[in-house]
Amino acid sequence: MSLDAPTKKTPGIGFLVRSSALFFLLIAGVAATSNARFPNPNSKPSPGGVDTREFLQKRPPAGQKAEPREKDSARTRAAGPYRGGVNGSRQTWARTYSRPGTMDISNNGVIYGFRMSPALDGGLFLLGHTSTQIPASYDSCVMKVNAEGEIEWQRVYRQGKGQGYTQFIRSIHPTSDGGVVAGGENSSGLLAVKFLSNGDIEWQRQYDHEGKRDYFTDLQQTGDGGYLLAASSGDPGGGGIPDESDILLIKLDSSGNPAWQKTYGGTLDEAPSGFYQTSDGGYAVCGFAFSPGSGSDTSLLLLRLSSSGDIEGQTAYEGSGISVLSFKPTGDGGSILVGSAAETGSLFNGDAWAMKLSAGGAVEWTKTYHGSYDERFRSIQQTPDGGYIAAGETNSFSPFNYGRALLAKLTPDGEIE
């Protein structure tokens, strides 16, 4: 399916329209304790094999300144006791998933976990990448598990045959019919696959953008039953990254056919980080603008669009050293962004980072959370008490910088509970 040429750019306000070896999953609940806090970082693990050492310290504000293959059988097994978490946590279940016939250096079956999304029936949709050969040629694996973590169905996708072929499905989101929509890209362009609740494919589409290189960001269902796909689009560049890129949005109907497409950009390179649909049927899009060929002079962008993709408002924020990995609406009509921020004085380490915006786009607070090594938040969700639960990863538990899962409960003001 070919895309039209990019829409003509028109003036705007400063802007122009145009990992572990096995897929491991831990589900935890929180016991009825109040004011749970991370203990001292030098304390020893508590009895029962649960590591409760503190590693995050809040820093001062950072300044406001595909064709389906025959499905392969994945195996699941219960994992041993898991070390990690805060006081008062309890483990509900933990499982690992592997794919027979796949390989790593030790010839073990592997599925590298990548994304997770809740299903309407209380189960989970899982997205991973898996390889059947070395040098690796990665397949994409979409899996549905029930509320107990048992596999209900799975599908594996590959772009082609032989080494060097890679297809990455990069996002999965539930749909209103109990199914799931998955999106990503391969060497030919952007792709979308819609699964029914039983794992059967309802439709799949490829979107070719002639003369352009597109890099997928996200695909979600919209209130009208259609979908919105976000990507960066530009001239083909090295390493698969577009040169002179713009933000590309493609609105799809309920069958995956393009209804409209628009690009948004100016004299800088622009790329989206995420989006969500607003209560009025429009869209909020988060992204970055930076000088071509470098990561300097970076600005964090927030676009407010109508349901037809027209710009209704835009705001720019200082974004140097910031990586946004999750962008969600909040109950007050504003939004919350999390990711990582470059750690002052370090070339390699970053701090977990969060920023709260008002309904009008004003910065309410910005905070970084510092550990001994490298940390980042990858997702966030608002909780019924008005606070937030943030998940990500940290290397602060080990002197050898081995990554651990990170879960943090934040107050409405971003303080660590």
N, C-alpha and C positions, 0 to 999 in steps of 0.2 A: 504494500500500500504506500503510494508516494504522497509526500507532503507538498503543499504549494510552496512557492518561493516565500521568504520571510516578508511579513507585512511592512510597508514603508514606515520608517521612523518619523514621528512627528514630535514637535516640542512638548516638553513637560516642564515641571518645576525642577530644574537641575538634572533632569533625567529624561530619557527619550523612550517612546514606545517603540518598539521594534521586536586469644584464640588457643583454643586447646585442641589436643589430638582427637578427642571424641566430643561429639555434641553432648554437652552436659547440661542438665536442667535441674534447678533447685527451686522448689516452691515452698515458701515460708509464710507463716502467719505470725502475728505479733500478740503476745500474751497481754493480759489486762494489767499493764504496769504504766505508771505515769512518769513523765519526764525522763525517759530513757536517754542515757548519755554514753558516749564512747569513753571507756576508762583510760587510765594512764598508758602511754605507748610502751613503757618499760615493764608493765605488769606481765605476769606469766598467764598462759591460757588457763581459763577456769576449768573446774572438773567437768567431765563429760565430753571433752574433746572440742568444746566450742571456744574459739579464739575471740576474746572480747577487747583486744588492745585498741586504744585510740590512735588514729593517725591523721585525722583531719583537724585543722585549726583554721578558724575563719580569719581571713585577712581583712584589712580595712577596705572600703569601697574602692573599686578600680578606676574611679573617675567617671563622671557622667560624660565626663568628657565623651521458528522452533517447531519442530515436529516432536510429538511425545514419543519417548521410547517405551518399550514394554517395561512395566514397573519392576524394580528390583526389591527384594525383601530386605528391609532393615530390621536389625535386631535391637531389642531393648532389654535392659537389665537394671535392677536396683543398684544404686551407688552406695558405697560405704558411708560412714558418718562424715558429715561435711563440717569443716572448720571455717567459721566466719560468722559475722552477724553481731548484733548488739545485745546487751542484756535484755532478757525478757522475750527473746525470739524463740520460735519453735519451728522445727522442720516438719512439714506436712508429708512431702515425698521428694525423692531425688532419683533421677534416672539418667542413664547414658544411652545413646543411640549410635549404632554403627551399621555400615552397609557391607555385607559379605562381598568379597571380590575386589573391594577397594584397597588401596595401598598407601602406606606411608613408608618411612625409612625402615621401620621394623616389621613391615609386611602385615600390619594390623588394619582391619577395616576401619575407615574413618568417615565422619561427617563433621565438617567444621561449622559450628553454629554461627549464624549471622543475624537473623531477625526472629522475633516472636510476636504474635498478635492474638488477642483473646477471641474465641469463637462464641457465637450466640448461645450455644448449648452448655457453656461452662467449660468446654475444653480449650485447646490451644492449637493454633496454626504455627508451625515451625518452618523456618527457611534455613537451609544450610548449603554448603558447597562440598563436593566430594570428588575424589579422583580415582581413576582406575589404572593409572600408569605413571611411571616416572621416566623422563621429566613429566611433571604434572600437566594434565589436560582436564580442567575442572568442569564438572557437571553441576547443575543446580537441582537441589532436592527440596520439594515441598511436601510437608508431612502434617497430618491431622492426628492429634492425640486426644483422648477423652479426659475427663476431670481427674482421673487417677494416673494419667500419663501413659496409658496404653495406646499403642498405635492403632488407628482406625483405617487410615489409608495413606499412601505416599505416591509421589510421581517424581521421576527423574528426567531432566532435560539436558540435551547436548546439542551444541551448534553443528558439529560435523564429526567426522571420523578421523582418528589418528592424533598424533601429538601436535600441540600448538593450537588446538581449537579450544576456545573458552567462551562459554555463555554464562553471564552473570545475571540472575534474577536478583534484584537488589531490594525489593520491598514486597511486603504482603499486608493486606488490610481486609478485615471482614466486610461482607456485603449484607444488605438487608434481607436477602433470601436464605441466609445461613451458610452461604458459600464464602469464597475468598477471591480477591483479585490480586494478581502478582504482576510486577513490572520490572523491566531492566533493559539491557541492551546486549547486542552481539556485534559481530563485525559488519553487519549489514544495516544496523540502525536500531531504533528503539523498538521494544516489544511489550505486549500486554497479553496476559492469559487469564481468563475468567473460569474458575472452577465452581461446580455445583457443590452442595453440601456433602455429597457422597464421593467427591473426588473426580467425577467425570468432567471433562472439559466442555464448557458451554460454547466458548469461542476463543480464538487467539488471533492476534493481529500483529503485523510488522509495519513500522512506520519509517519509510526511507525518505531522507531529506537530501535530495540531489545536490551534490557539490558541497555539502556541509558535514561536519562531524558533531554528533550529538552525544551528550553524556547524561545519563539518566539520574534524576534526583528522587522523585516519588510519584506514586499513582494512587489516588483515593477515589472512592465513590462519592458522588455529590447528591444533594437533596432531591434532585429531579430524577434519580435513578441512573444517571449517566456517570461520567468519570472525568477527573482532571489529571493530566499528566504534566509534570514539570521536569525540565531538563535545561542544561546549558548547550548552546549551539553556536558554532563558529567554523572557521576554516580548519581543515584537517591539520593537526599539529603533531609534534613528536610525543610518544608515550601515550597516545590515545586521548590526549587532552586537547580540546578545541583552542585555536588561537583566535584572538579578537572576538571573544565569546559574548553572547547576550543571553538573557533569560528567555527561555522558550516555554510557553504554555499551550497545550493542546486540549481543547474541550471535546470529549467523546460522548456519543449517545449511549444508550443502554446496551447496544450491540458492539461497542468499540469502534464505531465509525467516526471520523473527525467531523465535528460540527463547526468549530472555528479554531484558529491558531493565531497567536500573536507573539512577537518578540519585544523585549524591553531592554534598552541599552543606550549607551552614549559613547563618549570618547574613550572611556575606560573599558576594561574587561569586566563583565558581570556574570555571576553564577548564582542560582538559587540554592538555599539550604533547606527550605521546607515551606509548607503552606497549610492552611486550613480554611474551611468554608465558614463564613461569618453568619450571624443570625438573620441578616437581611438577604441572604442568598449570594452575596458577593464573596470575595476571597481576600485573605491576608497572606502576603508572600514575604518571606524573609530571604535575604540574599546578601551578596558582597559585591563591591566594586573595587578594583585594584588596577594599578598601572600595568599596561601590557608587558608581558615578559618578566614580571617580578611580582613579589607579594607585598611590595611597599605601598605606602599611601593607601592603605586599605580602609574602606568605609563599610560599616554594617548598614544594610538598607532594609526598610520596611515599606512595602507597597500595599495600598488599600485599593482594591479593584471592585468594579461592579460585576454583576452576574454575567455580563457579556465581555468582561476583560478590560474595560476602559479604566484608566487611572483616575481615582477619586481623591487620592492623597498619597503623599510619600514623605518619608523622614530618613535622614542619614545620621549615623552615630559613629563615633570613633571605634574602629574595629581592628586595629593593628594587633597581631598576635592572638586574635580570637578565632576559634573554630566552633560554629554552631552545629550541634548534632541533634537537637530536638527543639521544636517550636510548637507550642500548644496554647489554646485559648484558656482564659480563666473566667471564673464566675462573675466577675465585676465588669466584663466586657473588654478587659485588657488581654495581655498575653504574657507568657513566661518562656524564656529561652535558656537553654543550658548547653554546655559543651566544655571546652577547655580554653585556658588563657596561658600564654607563654609566661613561664616563671622568671621573675626578675633575676638577672645574673646567671641564668643557666641557658646553655645552647640546646639542651635536649629535653629537659623536664618541663612539664606543664602542670597547672593547678586546675582542679575542677572549678567551673565558673557558672554563674547564674545571673540573669537580668530580668527584672519585672518591669513591664510597660503598662501604662494606664490605657484606658479605652481610646484616648486621643493620641497615644504614641509617646507620651512623656515618660522619661525614665523615673521610676519610683525608687528602685534600689538596684545596685550592682554589687555582687560579692564574689570573691574567689575563696577557695577552700584548699589550704596548703597541707601537703603531707611530706614525708621524707624523700619521696622520689616523684614518680609521675602519676597523676590522677586525671580522670575526666568523667563527666556525666554524659551518658549517651541517651537517656530518656527521662522524662519527668511527667508526673500526673498530679493534678490537684486532688487533695483529700477532702472529706466532708467537713473537717474542722477549719477549712480555708488555708491550710498549709499545703505541703507538697511532699511527695515521695519521689526521690531521684535515684536512678540506677546507673551504674557505670563500672569502672574498673580502677584498680589501684595497684601500684607496685611497692607500697610502703610497708607491707608485712614482711618482706624478705630482703636481706642484704644482697641477694643475688638478683633482685628486680624481677622475680616471678610474679606475673599478674594474678590478681584475685578479684572476684566479683565484689562490687561496692554497692551498698544500699544505704541511703541516708534519708532520715525524716527531717524536714525543714518546717519552721514556723511560717506563718504568712509573711513575715518580714525577712525570711531567708536565713534565720538563725538555725543552727543545728540543735535539734532536740536530743 
